[in-house]
Amino acid sequence: METAIQLAETCRNSLGDLEALIELAKEGEEVSEEVEAELNKLEKDLSETEIQTLLAGDHDINNAIVTIHPGAGGTESQDWAEMLLRMYLRWSERHNYRREITDYQAGEEAGVKSVTFLVEGDFAYGHLAAEIGVHRLVRISPFDAGARRHTSFASVFVTPEVEDDVSIEVDEKDLRIDTYRSSGAGGQHVNVTDSAVRITHLPSGIVVQCQNERSQHRNKDTAMKILKSKLFELELEKRREELQEVENQKADIAWGSQIRSYVLQPYQMVKDHRTKIEKGNVDSVLDGDLDEFMVGYLKEKSRRKEKSG
């Protein structure tokens, strides 16, 4: 809320500066460059203010926990999952968010079988929730000796990180905790001790893993935080179903729903199937240029909500 107020105050100040420049122009002063710069600044501030109004969900301001799973197709889809991982890490870097890979299961030949990472920063969840769903890649496979075109799929799921003071009760008897040796493919601290931790929540079947730290204790703490966040999201989902609000979101998060296509051959195009936004510069998108898609989704979501409300 403070951020929105600050942005509104910045816009008011920019308007005041612009009015002063217009008065100087009326008096014959040459201020065209200053006016153009102030208009560009005001446009940027207004855009940021609009985005803040769209990020009004209860947990939009939270950090985000992102999990990527490849679809069927072995090495091809596992490589695509790793491309998506890089894309989101680059997007996070562009926004000065802190990134931490908490679990990384390497593919046998290339890519990843599964990866979970934490993105820390204001409104990380609000933005990244726009990415929930199935992402489709069409390209000439670098793994196909015949240079044939392949289609690959990977799913992205995002939950808000919940703070320790959120009331999520986890009974120790409902947990199975296993330790194992870190694979090292996605972590910085490879060692020969069984420091990696896997926690299975028996009632829900949720499994979380962490192998990023040297300390088994720290890995367990991180895994418990992720488990609580996933259980919290499970509770939110139950409430949404009870309120019959989940119908508007089912199409976005079901495995069978393809939210975006990335075509590298025979032409280059990224298309979001929910908003119809298209971009021809695929390399830029894969390098983290995702804001247009995210903001477009937030606007579309807001329009749907107003229409149904």
C-alpha positions as CSV (number, residue, x, y, z in Angstrom):
1,M,0.0,0.0,0.0
2,E,2.8,2.4,0.8
3,T,4.3,1.7,-2.6
4,A,1.1,2.6,-4.3
5,I,0.9,5.9,-2.3
6,Q,4.4,6.7,-3.1
7,L,3.8,6.1,-6.8
8,A,0.7,8.4,-6.8
9,E,2.7,11.1,-5.1
10,T,5.5,10.8,-7.7
11,C,2.9,11.2,-10.5
12,R,1.5,14.3,-8.8
13,N,5.0,15.8,-8.6
14,S,5.7,15.0,-12.2
15,L,2.4,16.7,-13.2
16,G,3.5,19.7,-11.2
17,D,6.9,19.8,-12.9
18,L,5.3,19.4,-16.3
19,E,2.9,22.3,-15.6
20,A,5.8,24.5,-14.6
21,L,7.6,23.7,-17.8
22,I,4.5,24.5,-19.9
23,E,4.4,27.9,-18.2
24,L,8.0,28.5,-19.1
25,A,7.3,27.5,-22.7
26,K,4.4,30.0,-22.9
27,E,6.9,32.7,-21.8
28,G,9.1,31.8,-24.7
29,E,11.7,29.6,-23.0
30,E,13.1,26.7,-25.0
31,V,12.2,23.7,-22.9
32,S,11.1,21.1,-25.4
33,E,13.7,18.5,-24.4
34,E,12.8,18.9,-20.7
35,V,9.1,18.6,-21.5
36,E,9.7,15.4,-23.5
37,A,11.8,13.9,-20.7
38,E,9.2,14.8,-18.1
39,L,6.4,13.3,-20.3
40,N,8.4,10.0,-20.6
41,K,8.9,9.9,-16.9
42,L,5.2,10.6,-16.2
43,E,4.2,7.8,-18.7
44,K,6.5,5.4,-16.9
45,D,5.2,6.4,-13.4
46,L,1.6,6.1,-14.6
47,S,2.3,2.6,-16.0
48,E,3.9,1.5,-12.7
49,T,0.9,2.9,-10.8
50,E,-1.5,1.0,-13.0
51,I,0.4,-2.3,-12.4
52,Q,0.3,-1.7,-8.7
53,T,-3.5,-1.4,-8.9
54,L,-3.6,-4.7,-10.7
55,L,-1.5,-6.4,-8.1
56,A,-4.2,-6.2,-5.4
57,G,-4.4,-9.9,-4.4
58,D,-4.0,-11.0,-0.8
59,H,-0.5,-12.5,-1.6
60,D,0.6,-10.6,-4.7
61,I,3.2,-8.8,-2.7
62,N,4.8,-12.0,-1.4
63,N,7.9,-13.8,-2.6
64,A,7.3,-16.6,-5.1
65,I,8.2,-20.3,-5.1
66,V,8.4,-21.5,-8.7
67,T,8.5,-25.2,-9.8
68,I,9.1,-26.3,-13.4
69,H,8.4,-29.8,-14.7
70,P,9.1,-31.1,-18.2
71,G,6.4,-32.9,-20.1
72,A,6.7,-36.2,-21.9
73,G,9.5,-36.4,-24.4
74,G,12.6,-37.1,-22.3
75,T,15.7,-35.0,-23.2
76,E,13.9,-32.6,-25.5
77,S,11.3,-31.5,-22.9
78,Q,13.9,-31.5,-20.1
79,D,16.1,-29.2,-22.1
80,W,13.0,-26.9,-22.6
81,A,12.4,-26.9,-18.8
82,E,16.0,-25.7,-18.3
83,M,15.5,-23.0,-20.9
84,L,12.4,-21.8,-19.0
85,L,14.4,-21.8,-15.7
86,R,17.0,-19.5,-17.3
87,M,14.3,-17.3,-18.7
88,Y,12.7,-16.7,-15.2
89,L,16.1,-16.3,-13.5
90,R,17.0,-13.6,-16.1
91,W,13.6,-11.9,-15.7
92,S,14.2,-11.9,-11.9
93,E,17.6,-10.4,-12.4
94,R,16.2,-7.6,-14.6
95,H,13.9,-6.7,-11.6
96,N,16.7,-7.0,-9.0
97,Y,15.0,-9.9,-7.3
98,R,17.0,-12.3,-5.3
99,R,17.0,-15.8,-6.8
100,E,17.8,-19.1,-5.0
101,I,17.5,-22.6,-6.5
102,T,16.3,-24.8,-3.7
103,D,16.0,-28.1,-5.6
104,Y,17.5,-29.2,-8.9
105,Q,17.1,-32.7,-10.4
106,A,19.3,-32.9,-13.5
107,G,18.2,-34.7,-16.7
108,E,20.1,-37.8,-17.8
109,E,21.5,-36.2,-20.9
110,A,20.6,-32.5,-20.7
111,G,18.1,-30.2,-19.0
112,V,16.2,-30.8,-15.8
113,K,13.7,-33.4,-14.5
114,S,12.4,-30.9,-12.0
115,V,13.5,-27.6,-10.5
116,T,12.2,-25.4,-7.7
117,F,13.5,-21.9,-7.0
118,L,12.6,-19.0,-4.7
119,V,12.3,-15.4,-6.1
120,E,12.5,-12.8,-3.3
121,G,11.2,-9.3,-3.8
122,D,8.0,-7.1,-3.6
123,F,5.2,-8.5,-5.9
124,A,7.3,-11.4,-7.1
125,Y,4.3,-13.7,-6.7
126,G,1.9,-11.3,-8.2
127,H,3.9,-11.1,-11.4
128,L,5.0,-14.8,-11.6
129,A,1.5,-16.1,-11.0
130,A,0.8,-15.0,-14.6
131,E,3.2,-17.8,-15.7
132,I,1.2,-20.7,-14.2
133,G,0.4,-23.3,-16.8
134,V,1.8,-25.2,-19.8
135,H,4.5,-23.7,-22.0
136,R,5.0,-25.1,-25.5
137,L,8.2,-24.9,-27.6
138,V,8.5,-25.7,-31.3
139,R,12.0,-25.9,-32.8
140,I,14.5,-28.0,-34.8
141,S,15.8,-30.3,-32.1
142,P,19.5,-30.1,-31.3
143,F,19.2,-33.7,-30.1
144,D,17.8,-35.1,-33.3
145,A,20.4,-36.2,-35.8
146,G,17.8,-35.8,-38.6
147,A,17.3,-32.1,-37.7
148,R,13.6,-32.6,-37.5
149,R,11.1,-30.2,-35.9
150,H,10.0,-31.1,-32.4
151,T,7.3,-29.8,-30.0
152,S,8.0,-29.9,-26.3
153,F,6.0,-29.0,-23.2
154,A,6.8,-28.0,-19.7
155,S,4.6,-26.9,-16.8
156,V,5.2,-23.9,-14.5
157,F,3.6,-23.7,-11.1
158,V,3.9,-20.8,-8.6
159,T,3.0,-20.5,-5.0
160,P,3.4,-17.5,-2.6
161,E,6.0,-17.9,0.1
162,V,4.3,-17.7,3.4
163,E,5.9,-16.2,6.5
164,D,6.6,-18.3,9.6
165,D,3.8,-16.6,11.5
166,V,1.1,-17.8,9.1
167,S,-1.1,-20.3,10.9
168,I,-0.2,-23.5,9.0
169,E,-0.1,-26.5,11.4
170,V,2.2,-29.3,10.4
171,D,2.1,-32.4,12.7
172,E,5.5,-34.2,12.8
173,K,3.8,-37.6,12.7
174,D,2.4,-36.6,9.3
175,L,5.9,-36.2,7.9
176,R,8.4,-38.6,6.4
177,I,11.9,-37.0,6.3
178,D,14.6,-38.6,4.2
179,T,18.2,-37.5,3.8
180,Y,20.4,-38.2,0.8
181,R,23.6,-37.0,-0.9
182,S,23.3,-33.8,-2.9
183,S,23.5,-34.3,-6.7
184,G,25.3,-31.0,-7.1
185,A,23.9,-30.2,-10.5
186,G,22.0,-27.2,-9.3
187,G,23.6,-26.2,-6.1
188,Q,26.8,-24.4,-5.2
189,H,27.8,-26.6,-2.3
190,V,28.5,-30.1,-3.3
191,N,29.7,-32.5,-0.6
192,V,29.9,-36.1,0.3
193,T,27.6,-36.1,3.3
194,D,23.8,-36.8,3.3
195,S,22.9,-33.1,3.7
196,A,20.1,-33.0,1.2
197,V,16.6,-33.3,2.7
198,R,13.3,-34.7,1.3
199,I,10.1,-34.2,3.2
200,T,6.9,-36.1,2.3
201,H,3.6,-34.8,3.8
202,L,1.7,-38.0,4.1
203,P,-1.9,-36.7,4.2
204,S,-1.6,-34.6,1.1
205,G,1.1,-36.5,-0.7
206,I,3.2,-33.3,-1.2
207,V,6.9,-33.9,-1.5
208,V,9.5,-31.1,-1.2
209,Q,13.2,-31.3,-1.4
210,C,16.2,-29.0,-0.7
211,Q,19.9,-29.7,-1.4
212,N,21.2,-26.2,-1.7
213,E,23.1,-25.8,1.6
214,R,25.9,-27.7,3.2
215,S,24.0,-28.0,6.4
216,Q,21.3,-30.7,6.7
217,H,19.6,-28.5,9.3
218,R,19.4,-25.5,6.9
219,N,18.1,-27.7,4.1
220,K,15.4,-29.0,6.4
221,D,14.4,-25.5,7.4
222,T,14.1,-24.4,3.8
223,A,12.2,-27.5,2.8
224,M,9.7,-27.0,5.7
225,K,9.2,-23.4,4.6
226,I,8.4,-24.6,1.1
227,L,6.1,-27.3,2.4
228,K,4.2,-24.8,4.5
229,S,3.8,-22.6,1.5
230,K,2.5,-25.5,-0.6
231,L,0.0,-26.5,2.2
232,F,-1.1,-22.9,2.4
233,E,-1.7,-22.7,-1.3
234,L,-3.7,-26.0,-0.9
235,E,-5.9,-24.3,1.7
236,L,-6.4,-21.3,-0.6
237,E,-7.4,-23.6,-3.4
238,K,-10.0,-25.3,-1.1
239,R,-11.5,-22.0,-0.2
240,R,-11.6,-20.9,-3.8
241,E,-13.5,-24.1,-4.7
242,E,-15.9,-23.5,-1.8
243,L,-16.6,-20.0,-3.1
244,Q,-16.9,-21.3,-6.7
245,E,-14.2,-18.9,-7.8
246,V,-11.9,-21.5,-9.0
247,E,-13.8,-21.9,-12.3
248,N,-12.2,-18.7,-13.7
249,Q,-8.7,-20.0,-13.0
250,K,-9.0,-23.7,-13.9
251,A,-8.1,-23.1,-17.6
252,D,-4.9,-21.3,-16.5
253,I,-3.5,-24.0,-14.2
254,A,-4.6,-27.3,-15.6
255,W,-1.9,-29.5,-17.3
256,G,-3.9,-29.6,-20.5
257,S,-4.1,-25.9,-20.8
258,Q,-1.4,-24.4,-23.0
259,I,-0.9,-20.7,-22.0
260,R,1.9,-19.7,-24.3
261,S,3.8,-21.0,-27.4
262,Y,7.4,-20.3,-28.3
263,V,8.1,-21.0,-32.0
264,L,11.7,-21.0,-33.2
265,Q,11.1,-22.8,-36.6
266,P,9.7,-22.4,-39.2
267,Y,9.2,-18.8,-38.1
268,Q,9.9,-16.9,-34.9
269,M,7.1,-16.0,-32.6
270,V,6.0,-16.1,-29.0
271,K,2.2,-16.0,-28.5
272,D,0.2,-15.9,-25.3
273,H,-3.0,-17.8,-25.9
274,R,-4.9,-16.0,-23.1
275,T,-4.2,-12.4,-24.1
276,K,-3.3,-12.9,-27.8
277,I,-0.2,-10.9,-27.2
278,E,2.6,-11.8,-29.7
279,K,6.3,-10.9,-29.9
280,G,8.6,-11.7,-32.8
281,N,11.8,-11.4,-30.8
282,V,12.0,-14.9,-29.3
283,D,15.6,-14.5,-28.1
284,S,14.6,-11.4,-26.1
285,V,11.7,-13.2,-24.4
286,L,13.9,-16.2,-23.6
287,D,16.3,-13.8,-22.1
288,G,13.7,-12.6,-19.6
289,D,11.7,-10.0,-21.5
290,L,8.4,-11.1,-20.0
291,D,6.8,-7.9,-18.6
292,E,4.5,-7.3,-21.6
293,F,3.0,-10.8,-21.2
294,M,2.7,-10.5,-17.4
295,V,1.0,-7.1,-17.5
296,G,-1.2,-8.2,-20.3
297,Y,-2.4,-11.2,-18.3
298,L,-3.0,-9.0,-15.2
299,K,-5.1,-6.6,-17.3
300,E,-7.1,-9.5,-18.9
301,K,-7.6,-11.0,-15.4
302,S,-8.9,-7.7,-14.1
303,R,-11.3,-7.3,-17.1
304,R,-12.7,-10.9,-16.5
305,K,-13.2,-10.1,-12.9
306,E,-15.1,-6.9,-13.6
307,K,-17.2,-8.6,-16.2
308,S,-18.1,-11.5,-13.9
309,G,-18.6,-9.2,-10.9
